[in-house]
């Protein structure tokens, strides 16, 4: 587990944070154009930052039962280079990059961790499989720092309710204002209110979506073969208001 400190110089009343992940580049089911549009949005939007949630590459090796013969031959260096070029314009806005199970599989096969390489080449903090992120805004117009707990994810349940339970259960063990999880490819957000000595505190839970279609016309991917349900593509958008320490999230 990693701890990431992010200091943001801003006088605005709003900070936008976008977690992106599960792109699965090099899969025939990857929809790269919407992700390119997101990169352009992050680049052009003032006070907008991003968190990489892992699985930037599909990188299914022939030894993996999910490998599809329709998939192009995997050239790991080319895949990493493609993602690096995509992220280059917003590297100053990326708070950190988590690694995903697809990158970890490459690491375990002796290719090294592609996420560590991306972080090294782009000078972005590496956050492992899970991390705490502390965001402080200066000058100090805010009540306290924003704490985010981010995890690539582990749940692959087909029912959204199971995923919601898994993410909301994190609050039993990890203390944060926002909990972000990827991996399941689902896109949703829930909210809770906690009451303590200091009063009311809003807590946000989110599953951060994907850019991988379950089914794509004229292809046969592993999601389709496994009977996974179709998923809405896209990301969550977290809005933080430093002066009041208020948080809002939307799809």
Secondary structure, 3 states (H helix, E strand, C coil): CEEEEEEEECCCCCEEEEEECCCCECCCCECHHHHHHHHHHHHHCCCEEEEECCCCECCCCCCCCCCCCCCCCCCHHHHHHHHHHHHHCCHHHEEEECCCHHHHHHHHCCCCCHHHHHHHHHCCCECCCEEEEEEEEECCCCCCCEEEEEECCCCCCCCHHHHHHHHHHHHHCCCCCEEEECCCCCEEEEEEEEEECCEEEEEEEEEECCCECCCCCCCCCHHHHCCCCCCCCCCCEEEEECCCCEEEEEC
